[in-house]
Amino acid sequence: MILVTAKSAKSAKSCLNCLVFDYNKFRVSGCAISSVVSAILVLGLIVAFTTTIHVSYIPAWKNDAERSHMDDTWSDMADLKSNIDILSAGMVTNPASNIQVSVPVKMGGGDIPIVSTGKSSGTLSVNLNDFDMAITAYNASGVVYDSGSDLFDLGSISYSSKNNYYINQVFEYENGALLVVQDSRSLVKLLPAVTVSKLGATDISVVVSAVELVGNKRTKSSNTIEVVYLKSNTSGVLYSNSDLVSDVNISVSTNYPNAWAQYFNTTADRANLQYGTDYTITTTDTSTAFALTGGASEDIRLSVQKITLDVWIDA
């Protein structure tokens, strides 16, 4: 027989109260732990999602955005060439004309709003790369025309990209041509005013309109918009004679000899001239030489003129 005294009953009640209190504390602690775990899981999902976006998607998006930027910059450089062509044509018609134009060039791009706002950049250069041309014409009596130094230091305008994802390219304007340079490859995309064409069955026409860019060497890097300024200067005919010649040699000194070699070859081929018979092309690391020989004696008509423009960019 168990006797329950008042003292033992009081003690049992106290123990029961302790158990109830401890259970409530455990329930509160469990809720807190559950909240922390949920927060960690949500944070983990956010980190995983963000990492996936940055690793799997943003590089592709940035690559596409920078490629689009390069298309825009190419369009700007094409506009630059078009403006030079228009100025040149106007100066041939009216040598006393005084015209100035400005051409904006987008230097950087590839930013994606909110997700990735960083932009690529580019470098715009005036007369940084040298370009020289030499022309010699012969007939049976010897040299009838030698350009000498008249076509030296014709100048250039170039844009060089500094992309973070898309492959870097150089767009260079030199002597009327607009080139694309990528890695070690170069190509004349927009043609210069150096033409070769057939006149009848045997006669050949060679017309050279050299473009000289006069201005201080200047290089500027940014990721915004820079402006190239062009102003008409002078123009003149260097050689134009109704007498035919038998041989014409055109050599260019450039950073991109392969591009010019391909251009000369394509131009001669379109004129239905035969390599090895009507013309030859030789290249070095810094130059290209185009040698044209008439099929019959003295059947090449040569015309050479030079247009000079002032060019500069803001400091």
PAZAPA-4460 file (N, C-alpha, C; in steps of 0.05 Angstrom, whole numbers, plus 32768, in hexadecimal, padded with zeros to 4 digits):
% residues 315
    n_x    n_y    n_z   ca_x   ca_y   ca_z    c_x    c_y    c_z   seq   type   mol
   8011   7FE8   8000   8000   8000   8000   8012   8019   8000     1      M     A
   800C   802A   7FEB   801D   8042   7FE8   800E   8059   7FF4     2      I     A
   801B   8068   8006   800F   807F   8012   8019   8098   8005     3      L     A
   8007   80A8   7FFC   800F   80C2   7FEF   800A   80D8   8002     4      V     A
   8020   80E3   8009   801F   80F9   801C   801C   8113   800D     5      T     A
   8016   8128   801B   8013   8142   800F   802D   814C   8004     6      A     A
   8043   8145   8011   805E   814D   8008   8064   8140   7FED     7      K     A
   805F   8125   7FEC   8065   8117   7FD3   8053   8120   7FBC     8      S     A
   803B   8126   7FC2   8029   8130   7FAD   8032   814A   7FA2     9      A     A
   803C   815B   7FB3   8046   8176   7FAA   805E   8172   7F99    10      K     A
   806F   815F   7FA0   8088   8159   7F91   8081   814F   7F75    11      S     A
   806D   813D   7F74   8065   8132   7F5A   8059   8147   7F48    12      A     A
   804A   815A   7F53   803F   8170   7F43   8054   8182   7F38    13      K     A
   8069   8186   7F49   807F   8196   7F40   808E   8189   7F28    14      S     A
   8092   816F   7F2A   809F   8161   7F14   808F   8162   7EFA    15      C     A
   8074   8160   7EFD   8063   8161   7EE5   8065   817C   7ED8    16      L     A
   8065   8191   7EE9   8068   81AC   7EDE   8082   81B0   7ECF    17      N     A
   8097   81A3   7ED9   80B1   81A5   7ECC   80B0   8197   7EB1    18      C     A
   80A2   8180   7EB0   80A0   8172   7E96   8091   8182   7E82    19      L     A
   807B   818E   7E8A   806C   819F   7E78   807C   81B7   7E6E    20      V     A
   808B   81C4   7E80   809C   81DB   7E79   80B1   81D3   7E65    21      F     A
   80BE   81BC   7E6A   80D3   81B2   7E58   80C8   81AC   7E3D    22      D     A
   80B1   81A1   7E3B   80A4   819B   7E21   809F   81B4   7E11    23      Y     A
   8095   81C9   7E1F   8090   81E2   7E11   80AA   81EE   7E06    24      N     A
   80C0   81EC   7E16   80DA   81F6   7E0D   80E3   81E7   7DF5    25      K     A
   80DF   81CD   7DF5   80E7   81BC   7DDF   80D7   81C3   7DC5    26      F     A
   80BD   81C8   7DC9   80AD   81CF   7DB2   80B6   81EA   7DA6    27      R     A
   80BC   81FD   7DB6   80C6   8217   7DAD   80E1   8214   7D9E    28      V     A
   80F3   8204   7DAA   810D   8200   7D9E   810A   81F2   7D83    29      S     A
   80F8   81DE   7D81   80F4   81D0   7D68   80EA   81E3   7D52    30      G     A
   80D8   81F5   7D59   80CE   8208   7D45   80E5   821A   7D3B    31      C     A
   80F6   8223   7D4E   810D   8234   7D46   8120   8225   7D34    32      A     A
   8126   820C   7D3B   8138   81FC   7D2A   812C   81F8   7D0E    33      I     A
   8112   81F3   7D0D   8104   81EF   7CF4   8106   8208   7CE2    34      S     A
   8103   821F   7CEF   8105   8239   7CE0   8121   823D   7CD5    35      S     A
   8135   8237   7CE5   8151   823A   7CDC   8157   8227   7CC4    36      V     A
   814E   820E   7CC7   8152   81FA   7CB1   8144   8204   7C98    37      V     A
   812C   820E   7C9A   811D   8217   7C83   812C   822E   7C76    38      S     A
   8136   8241   7C86   8145   8258   7C7C   815E   824F   7C6D    39      A     A
   816C   823B   7C79   8184   8231   7C6C   817E   8224   7C51    40      I     A
   8168   8214   7C51   8160   8207   7C38   8159   821B   7C22    41      L     A
   814A   8230   7C2A   8143   8245   7C17   815B   8253   7C0D    42      V     A
   816E   825A   7C20   8187   8267   7C18   8197   8255   7C05    43      L     A
   8197   823B   7C0B   81A6   8229   7BFA   819A   8228   7BDE    44      G     A
   817F   8228   7BDD   8172   8228   7BC2   8179   8242   7BB3    45      L     A
   8179   8258   7BC1   817F   8272   7BB4   819C   8271   7BAA    46      I     A
   81AF   8268   7BBA   81CB   8266   7BB2   81CE   8254   7B9A    47      V     A
   81C0   823C   7B9C   81C2   8229   7B86   81B7   8235   7B6C    48      A     A
   81A0   8243   7B6E   8194   824F   7B57   81A6   8264   7B4B    49      F     A
   81B1   8275   7B5D   81C2   828B   7B53   81DB   8280   7B46    50      T     A
   81E7   826B   7B53   81FF   825F   7B48   81FA   8253   7B2C    51      T     A
   81E3   8245   7B2A   81DC   8239   7B10   81D9   824F   7AFB    52      T     A
   81CC   8265   7B02   81C8   827B   7AEF   81E3   8286   7AE6    53      I     A
   81F5   828B   7AFA   820F   8297   7AF4   8221   8284   7AE4    54      H     A
   821F   826A   7AEA   8231   8257   7ADD   8226   824E   7AC2    55      V     A
   820C   8249   7AC1   8201   823C   7AA9   81F5   8250   7A95    56      S     A
   81EB   8266   7A9E   81DB   8277   7A8C   81E9   8292   7A87    57      Y     A
   81F3   829F   7A9C   81FE   82BA   7A98   8215   82BB   7A83    58      I     A
   8228   82A8   7A84   823D   82A8   7A6F   8232   82A8   7A53    59      P     A
   821D   8298   7A4E   8211   8296   7A34   8203   82B1   7A2D    60      A     A
   81F4   82BB   7A41   81E7   82D5   7A3D   81FA   82EB   7A37    61      W     A
   8210   82EC   7A47   8224   8301   7A43   8232   82FE   7A28    62      K     A
   8237   82E5   7A20   8244   82E0   7A06   8232   82EB   79F0    63      N     A
   8218   82E6   79F2   8205   82EF   79DD   8204   830E   79DE    64      D     A
   8204   8319   79F6   8202   8336   79F9   821B   8344   79EE    65      A     A
   8232   8339   79F3   824B   8344   79E8   824D   8341   79CA    66      E     A
   8242   832B   79C0   8242   8327   79A3   8230   833C   7996    67      R     A
   8219   8342   79A2   8207   8356   7998   8215   8371   7999    68      S     A
   8224   8376   79AE   8234   838F   79B0   8248   8391   799A    69      H     A
   8256   837B   7993   8269   837C   797E   825C   8381   7963    70      M     A
   8244   8377   795F   8234   837D   7947   822F   839B   7945    71      D     A
   8227   83A7   795C   8222   83C4   795C   823B   83D4   7956    72      D     A
   8252   83CB   7962   826B   83DA   795D   8274   83D7   7940    73      T     A
   8270   83BF   7935   8277   83BB   7918   8266   83CE   7907    74      W     A
   824C   83D1   790E   823B   83E3   78FF   8245   8400   7901    75      S     A
   824F   8407   7919   825A   8422   791C   8273   8426   790B    76      D     A
   8284   8412   790A   829D   8414   78FA   8296   8414   78DC    77      M     A
   8281   8405   78D4   8278   8406   78B9   826D   8422   78B2    78      A     A
   825F   842E   78C5   8256   844A   78C0   826E   845D   78BD    79      D     A
   8283   8457   78CC   829B   8468   78CA   82A6   8466   78AE    80      L     A
   82A8   844E   78A3   82B2   844A   7888   82A0   8458   7874    81      K     A
   8286   8455   7878   8273   8461   7865   8276   8480   7865    82      S     A
   827A   848B   787C   827E   84A8   787E   8297   84B1   7870    83      N     A
   82AD   84A1   7873   82C6   84A7   7865   82C2   84A5   7847    84      I     A
   82B3   8490   783E   82AE   848D   7821   829F   84A5   7816    85      D     A
   828B   84AE   7826   827B   84C5   781D   828C   84DE   781C    86      I     A
   829C   84E3   7831   82AE   84FA   7831   82C1   84F9   7819    87      L     A
   82CC   84E1   7814   82DF   84DE   77FE   82D2   84E4   77E3    88      S     A
   82BA   84DA   77DF   82AC   84DF   77C6   82A6   84FC   77C2    89      A     A
   829E   8509   77D8   8299   8526   77D7   82B1   8536   77D1    90      G     A
   82C8   852E   77DB   82E1   853D   77D7   82EB   8538   77BA    91      M     A
   82E6   8521   77AF   82EE   851D   7793   82DE   852F   7781    92      V     A
   82C4   8532   7787   82B2   8543   7777   82B9   8560   777C    93      T     A
   82BD   8567   7795   82C3   8583   779C   82DB   8584   77B0    94      N     A
   82F3   8586   77A6   830B   8585   77B7   830B   859B   77CC    95      P     A
   82FD   85B1   77C8   82FD   85C7   77DA   82E8   85C4   77F1    96      A     A
   82D9   85AE   77F1   82C4   85AA   7805   82D0   85A8   7821    97      S     A
   82C1   85B2   7834   82CA   85B3   7850   82B4   85A7   7861    98      N     A
   82B5   858D   7866   82A0   857E   7874   82AC   8570   788C    99      I     A
   829D   8570   78A2   82A5   8561   78BA   828E   854F   78C3   100      Q     A
   8294   8537   78CA   8280   8524   78D5   828B   8517   78EE   101      V     A
   8279   850D   78FE   8280   84FF   7917   8272   84E4   7917   102      S     A
   8280   84CF   791F   8276   84B4   791F   8279   84A8   793B   103      V     A
   8262   84A2   7949   8264   8495   7964   826B   8478   7961   104      P     A
   827B   846E   7974   8282   8452   7974   827D   8447   7990   105      V     A
   826D   8432   7992   8267   8425   79AC   827F   8415   79B5   106      K     A
   828A   841C   79CC   82A3   840F   79D5   829E   83F6   79E6   107      M     A
   8289   83F5   79F6   8284   83DE   7A07   8267   83D7   7A08   108      G     A
   8262   83BF   7A12   8246   83B5   7A13   8245   839A   7A20   109      G     A
   8230   838C   7A1B   822D   8371   7A27   8221   8370   7A42   110      G     A
   8218   8387   7A4C   820C   8387   7A67   81EF   837C   7A65   111      D     A
   81E7   836F   7A7B   81CC   8364   7A7E   81BF   8371   7A96   112      I     A
   81AA   8380   7A93   819E   838F   7AA9   8197   837C   7AC0   113      P     A
   819D   8385   7AD9   8197   8377   7AF2   81A9   835F   7AF6   114      I     A
   81A9   834D   7AE2   81B8   8333   7AE6   81D6   8337   7AE5   115      V     A
   81E0   8346   7AD1   81FD   834A   7ACF   8201   8364   7AC0   116      S     A
   8207   8379   7ACF   8208   8394   7AC3   8224   839C   7ABA   117      T     A
   8238   838A   7ABD   8253   8390   7AB4   8255   8392   7A96   118      G     A
   8265   83A4   7A8C   8268   83A8   7A6F   8284   83A2   7A66   119      K     A
   8286   8399   7A4D   82A0   8396   7A41   82AA   83B2   7A38   120      S     A
   82C2   83B4   7A2E   82CD   83CE   7A26   82DB   83CB   7A0B   121      S     A
   82E7   83E0   7A02   82F5   83DF   79E8   8309   83F6   79E7   122      G     A
   831B   83F4   79D3   832F   8409   79CF   832C   8413   79B2   123      T     A
   832B   842E   79B0   8329   843B   7996   8343   8449   7990   124      L     A
   834E   8444   7979   8369   844F   7972   8368   845D   7958   125      S     A
   8376   8473   7956   8379   8482   793D   8397   8483   7936   126      V     A
   839D   847A   791E   83B8   847A   7914   83CC   846B   7925   127      N     A
   83C3   8457   7934   83D5   8447   7944   83E4   8433   7932   128      L     A
   83D6   8428   791E   83E3   8415   790C   83EA   8423   78F2   129      N     A
   8402   841E   78E8   840C   842B   78CF   8401   841C   78B7   130      D     A
   83FC   842B   78A2   83F4   841F   7888   8402   842E   7872   131      F     A
   8411   8420   7862   841F   842D   784B   8416   841F   7831   132      D     A
   8416   842E   781B   8411   8422   7801   8426   842D   77ED   133      M     A
   842E   841C   77DB   8441   8424   77C6   8437   8419   77AC   134      A     A
   8436   842A   7797   842C   8422   777D   8441   8429   7768   135      I     A
   8447   8416   7757   845A   841A   7741   844E   840F   7727   136      T     A
   8451   841F   7712   8447   8416   76F7   845D   8417   76E3   137      A     A
   845D   8404   76D1   8472   8401   76BC   8466   83FF   76A1   138      Y     A
   8476   8407   768D   8471   83FF   7671   848B   83F7   7665   139      N     A
   848C   83F5   764B   84A4   83EA   763E   84BC   83FC   7643   140      A     A
   84B8   8416   7647   84CF   8428   764B   84D8   8429   7668   141      S     A
   84C9   841D   767B   84D2   841D   7696   84BB   8427   76A9   142      G     A
   84C3   8433   76BF   84B0   843D   76D3   84A2   8456   76C9   143      V     A
   8487   8455   76C9   8478   846D   76C1   846B   847B   76D9   144      V     A
   8468   846C   76EF   845D   8478   7707   8467   8469   771F   145      Y     A
   846F   8479   7733   8478   846E   774D   846D   8481   7763   146      D     A
   845C   8475   7774   844F   8486   7788   8463   8490   779D   147      S     A
   847A   8484   779F   848E   848D   77B3   8482   848C   77CF   148      G     A
   8484   84A3   77DD   847A   84A4   77F9   845E   84B2   77FA   149      S     A
   8452   84B7   77E3   8438   84C5   77E3   8423   84B5   77F2   150      D     A
   8425   849B   77F2   8410   848A   77FE   841A   847C   7817   151      L     A
   842F   8488   7824   8438   847E   783E   8428   848A   7854   152      F     A
   8427   847D   786B   841A   8488   7883   83FD   8490   787E   153      D     A
   83EE   847D   7872   83D2   8483   786D   83C0   8483   7885   154      L     A
   83CA   8476   789B   83BB   8476   78B4   83A6   8460   78B6   155      G     A
   8399   845F   78CE   8385   844B   78D3   8374   8453   78EB   156      S     A
   835C   8447   78ED   834B   8449   7904   8343   842D   790C   157      I     A
   8347   8427   7926   8341   840B   792E   8332   840A   7948   158      S     A
   8321   83F6   794B   8313   83F0   7964   831B   83D4   796D   159      Y     A
   8324   83D2   7986   832C   83B8   7991   831B   83B2   79A9   160      S     A
   830D   839B   79A9   82FB   8395   79BF   830A   8388   79D7   161      S     A
   82FE   838C   79EE   8308   837F   7A07   82F0   8371   7A14   162      K     A
   82E7   835B   7A08   82D0   834D   7A11   82D7   833B   7A28   163      N     A
   82C2   8334   7A38   82C6   8322   7A4E   82BE   8305   7A47   164      N     A
   82AC   8302   7A33   82A2   82E8   7A2B   82A5   82E3   7A0D   165      Y     A
   829C   82F5   79FD   829D   82F1   79E0   82B9   82F5   79D6   166      Y     A
   82C0   82E8   79C0   82DB   82E9   79B5   82E2   8306   79AD   167      I     A
   82FA   830F   79B3   8303   832A   79AC   8308   832D   798E   168      N     A
   8302   8345   7984   8305   834B   7968   8311   8367   7965   169      Q     A
   831D   836B   794E   8327   8386   7946   8319   838E   792C   170      V     A
   830F   83A6   792C   8304   83B2   7913   8316   83C8   790B   171      F     A
   8323   83C6   78F4   8336   83DA   78EC   832F   83E6   78D0   172      E     A
   832F   8401   78CF   832D   840F   78B6   8348   8417   78AD   173      Y     A
   834F   8410   7894   8369   8419   7889   8366   841B   786B   174      E     A
   836D   8432   7860   836D   8437   7843   8353   842F   7836   175      N     A
   833C   8436   7842   8323   8430   7835   8317   8415   783B   176      G     A
   8326   8404   7848   831C   83E9   784E   8315   83E7   786C   177      A     A
   8301   83D6   7872   82FA   83D0   788E   82FF   83B3   7892   178      L     A
   8311   83AD   78A5   831A   8391   78AA   830F   8387   78C4   179      L     A
   830A   836D   78C5   8304   835F   78DE   831C   834D   78E5   180      V     A
   8325   834F   78FD   833C   8340   7906   8334   8330   791F   181      V     A
   8338   8315   791E   8330   8304   7934   8346   82EF   7937   182      Q     A
   8352   82EE   794F   8369   82DD   7954   837F   82E4   793F   183      D     A
   8388   82D1   7930   839D   82D7   791C   8392   82DA   7900   184      S     A
   8378   82DB   78FD   836B   82DD   78E3   8361   82F9   78DE   185      R     A
   8363   8302   78C5   835A   831D   78BD   834C   831B   78A2   186      S     A
   8339   832D   789E   8329   832C   7886   831F   8348   787F   187      L     A
   8321   834F   7866   8315   8368   785C   82F7   8363   7858   188      V     A
   82E7   8370   7869   82CA   836C   7867   82BC   8382   7856   189      K     A
   82C5   839B   7859   82BB   83B0   7848   82D2   83BA   7837   190      L     A
   82CD   83BC   781D   82E3   83BE   7809   82EF   83DA   7807   191      L     A
   8309   83DC   7801   8315   83F6   77FC   8310   83FE   77E0   192      P     A
   8318   8417   77DA   8316   8421   77BE   832F   841B   77AF   193      A     A
   8335   8401   77AD   834B   83F7   779D   833F   83E2   778B   194      V     A
   833A   83E9   7772   832A   83D7   7761   833A   83CE   7748   195      T     A
   8335   83B6   7740   8341   83AB   7727   832A   83A0   7717   196      V     A
   8328   83A7   76FE   8313   839E   76ED   831C   839C   76D0   197      S     A
   830E   838B   76C1   8315   8387   76A5   8306   839C   7694   198      K     A
   8314   83A7   7680   8309   83B9   766C   830B   83AC   7651   199      L     A
   82F6   839F   7649   82F7   8391   762F   8305   8376   7632   200      G     A
   8310   836D   761C   831C   8352   761C   8336   8351   762A   201      A     A
   8347   8366   7628   8362   8365   7633   8368   837C   7646   202      T     A
   835D   8393   7642   8364   83AA   7652   835B   83A6   766F   203      D     A
   836B   83B1   7682   8366   83AF   769E   8366   83CB   76AB   204      I     A
   8353   83D0   76BC   8352   83EA   76CA   8359   83E6   76E7   205      S     A
   836C   83F6   76F1   8374   83F6   770D   836F   8412   7718   206      V     A
   835D   8414   772B   8356   842E   7737   835C   842D   7755   207      V     A
   836C   8440   775F   8373   8440   777B   836B   845C   7786   208      V     A
   835A   845C   779A   8353   8474   77A9   835D   8471   77C5   209      S     A
   8374   847A   77CB   8380   8477   77E5   8374   848B   77F8   210      A     A
   8370   8483   7811   8365   8494   7826   837A   8498   783C   211      V     A
   8382   84B1   7840   8395   84B8   7854   8387   84C5   786C   212      E     A
   838D   84BB   7884   8381   84C5   789D   8397   84D5   78AC   213      L     A
   8393   84EF   78AF   83A7   8500   78BB   839E   8506   78D7   214      V     A
   83AE   8501   78EB   83A8   8507   7907   83BC   84FA   791A   215      G     A
   83BD   8505   7932   83CF   84FA   7946   83C7   84DE   794E   216      N     A
   83DC   84CE   7955   83D6   84B4   7960   83C7   84B7   797A   217      K     A
   83B2   84A8   797D   83A1   84AA   7995   8394   8490   799A   218      R     A
   8393   8488   79B3   8386   846F   79BC   8375   8475   79D5   219      T     A
   835D   846B   79D5   834B   8470   79EB   833A   8457   79F1   220      K     A
   8339   8450   7A0B   832A   8438   7A14   8312   8441   7A25   221      S     A
   82FB   8435   7A21   82E4   843B   7A32   82CF   8425   7A2D   222      S     A
   82B9   8427   7A3C   82A2   8415   7A37   8289   8424   7A31   223      N     A
   828C   843D   7A28   8275   844E   7A21   8274   8452   7A03   224      T     A
   8272   846B   79FB   8272   8472   79DE   8287   8487   79D9   225      I     A
   8298   8482   79C5   82AC   8496   79BC   82A5   849F   79A0   226      E     A
   82AF   84B6   7999   82A8   84C2   797F   82C1   84C6   796E   227      V     A
   82C0   84BE   7955   82D5   84C3   7942   82CD   84DB   7930   228      V     A
   82DE   84EF   792E   82D9   8506   791E   82E9   8505   7904   229      Y     A
   82DB   850C   78EE   82E8   850C   78D4   82E3   8527   78C7   230      L     A
   82F7   8531   78B9   82F5   854A   78AB   8303   8549   7890   231      K     A
   82F7   8553   787B   8303   8553   7861   831C   8565   7862   232      S     A
   8331   855C   7853   834A   856B   7852   8351   8572   7835   233      N     A
   835D   855F   7826   8364   8563   780A   835F   854A   77FA   234      T     A
   835F   854D   77E0   835E   8536   77CE   836D   853E   77B4   235      S     A
   8377   8529   77A7   8385   852F   778E   838C   8516   777F   236      G     A
   8390   8519   7765   8397   8503   7753   83B5   8501   7753   237      V     A
   83BF   84E9   7758   83DC   84E4   7758   83E5   84D9   773D   238      L     A
   83D4   84C9   7730   83DC   84BF   7715   83C2   84B8   7706   239      Y     A
   83C0   84C3   76EE   83AA   84BC   76DD   83B3   84C2   76C0   240      S     A
   83B7   84AD   76B1   83C2   84B0   7696   83B3   849E   7683   241      N     A
   83AD   84A8   766D   839F   8498   7659   83B0   8483   764D   242      S     A
   83CB   8486   7650   83DD   8472   7645   83DC   8459   7656   243      D     A
   83DB   8442   7649   83DA   8428   7657   83F6   8420   7660   244      L     A
   83F8   8410   7675   8411   8406   767F   8410   83E7   767E   245      V     A
   8427   83DB   7681   8428   83BE   767F   8428   83B0   769A   246      S     A
   8431   83BD   76AF   8433   83B1   76C9   842D   83C5   76DF   247      D     A
   841E   83BC   76F3   8418   83CC   770B   841E   83BC   7724   248      V     A
   842D   83C7   7736   8433   83BB   774F   8427   83CC   7766   249      N     A
   8418   83BF   7777   840C   83CC   778E   8415   83BD   77A7   250      I     A
   8422   83CA   77B9   842A   83BD   77D2   8420   83CD   77EA   251      S     A
   8417   83BF   77FE   840D   83CC   7817   841D   83C2   782F   252      V     A
   8422   83D4   7841   842F   83CC   785A   841A   83CF   7870   253      S     A
   8414   83B9   787D   83FD   83B8   7890   8401   83A3   78A5   254      T     A
   83F2   83A5   78BA   83F2   8391   78CF   83E3   8378   78C6   255      N     A
   83D4   837A   78B0   83C2   8364   78A8   83C7   835E   788A   256      Y     A
   83DE   8354   7883   83E5   834E   7867   83D3   8338   785B   257      P     A
   83CB   8325   786B   83BB   830F   7860   83A0   8318   7856   258      N     A
   8394   832B   7865   837A   8336   785D   837C   8345   7842   259      A     A
   8392   8354   783F   8395   8362   7825   839C   834F   780F   260      W     A
   83AB   833A   7815   83B2   8327   7800   8398   8319   77F6   261      A     A
   8387   8312   7808   836D   8306   7801   835C   8319   77F1   262      Q     A
   835C   8333   77F9   834D   8347   77EA   8357   834A   77CD   263      Y     A
   8371   834D   77CA   837C   834F   77AF   8376   8337   779E   264      F     A
   8378   831F   77AA   8373   8307   779B   8356   8305   7792   265      N     A
   8343   830C   77A5   8327   830B   779E   8320   8320   7789   266      T     A
   832B   8338   778B   8326   834D   7778   832F   8345   775C   267      T     A
   8348   833A   775A   8352   8332   7740   8342   831A   7735   268      A     A
   833B   8308   7746   832B   82F1   773D   8310   82F9   7731   269      D     A
   8303   830D   773E   82E9   8316   7734   82EC   8325   771A   270      R     A
   8304   832F   7714   830A   833C   76FA   8312   8327   76E5   271      A     A
   830F   830D   76EC   8316   82F7   76DA   8334   82F7   76D2   272      N     A
   8345   82FF   76E5   8361   82FE   76E1   836C   82E4   76EC   273      L     A
   8381   82DA   76E0   838C   82C0   76E8   83A5   82C3   76F9   274      Q     A
   83A4   82B6   7710   83BC   82B8   7722   83D3   82AA   7714   275      Y     A
   83EB   82B6   7716   8403   82AB   770A   8407   82B4   76ED   276      G     A
   83F1   82BB   76E0   83F3   82C5   76C4   83EF   82E3   76C4   277      T     A
   83D9   82EC   76CF   83D2   8309   76CF   83DC   8317   76E8   278      D     A
   83DE   8309   76FE   83E6   8316   7717   83F3   8302   772B   279      Y     A
   8402   830C   773E   840D   82FC   7754   840A   830C   776D   280      T     A
   840A   82FE   7784   8408   830B   779E   841D   82FE   77B0   281      I     A
   842C   830F   77BE   8440   8306   77D1   843B   8314   77EC   282      T     A
   843F   8305   7801   843A   8311   781C   8452   830C   782E   283      T     A
   8456   831E   7841   8468   831A   7857   8458   831E   7871   284      T     A
   8466   831F   7887   8458   8324   78A1   844C   8340   78A3   285      D     A
   8456   8352   7892   844D   836E   7895   8445   837B   787A   286      T     A
   8444   836C   7865   843E   8378   784B   8432   8364   7837   287      S     A
   8424   8370   7824   8419   8361   780D   841F   836F   77F3   288      T     A
   8428   8360   77DF   842F   836C   77C5   841D   835F   77B0   289      A     A
   8410   8370   77A0   83FF   8367   778A   840B   8371   7770   290      F     A
   8413   835E   775F   8421   8364   7746   840F   835C   772F   291      A     A
   8407   836F   771F   83F5   836B   7709   8403   836E   76EE   292      L     A
   8401   835B   76DD   840E   835C   76C2   83F9   8359   76AC   293      T     A
   83FA   836B   7699   83E7   8369   7683   83EB   8351   7672   294      G     A
   83D6   8346   7667   83D8   832F   7655   83E6   8336   763B   295      G     A
   83E1   834E   7631   83EF   8358   7619   83FE   8371   7623   296      A     A
   8411   837A   7613   8422   8390   761B   8411   83A9   761F   297      S     A
   8416   83B7   7636   840A   83D1   763C   83EC   83D1   7639   298      E     A
   83DE   83C2   764B   83C1   83C1   764A   83B4   83C6   7665   299      D     A
   83C2   83D4   7677   83B8   83DB   7691   83B4   83F9   7693   300      I     A
   839D   8402   769B   8397   841E   769F   8397   8424   76BD   301      R     A
   83A8   8436   76C7   83AC   843B   76E3   83A2   8457   76EB   302      L     A
   8394   8459   7701   838C   8473   770C   8390   8472   772A   303      S     A
   839E   8487   7735   83A4   8488   7752   839C   84A4   775C   304      V     A
   838D   84A5   7772   8387   84BE   777F   8388   84BA   779D   305      Q     A
   838B   84D0   77AB   838D   84CF   77C8   837A   84E3   77D5   306      K     A
   836B   84DA   77E8   8359   84EB   77F8   8364   84ED   7814   307      I     A
   8367   8505   781F   8371   8509   783A   835C   8514   784C   308      T     A
   8358   8507   7863   8345   850F   7877   8353   8514   7892   309      L     A
   8349   8528   78A1   8352   852B   78BC   8341   8519   78CE   310      D     A
   834E   850D   78E2   833F   84FA   78F4   8349   84FF   7910   311      V     A
   8337   84FD   7924   833F   84FF   7940   8328   84F5   7952   312      W     A
   8330   84EE   796A   831C   84E7   797F   8321   84F8   7997   313      I     A
   830D   84FB   79A8   8310   850C   79C0   8325   8502   79D3   314      D     A
   8331   8514   79E1   8346   850D   79F5   8338   84FF   7A0D   315      A     A
***
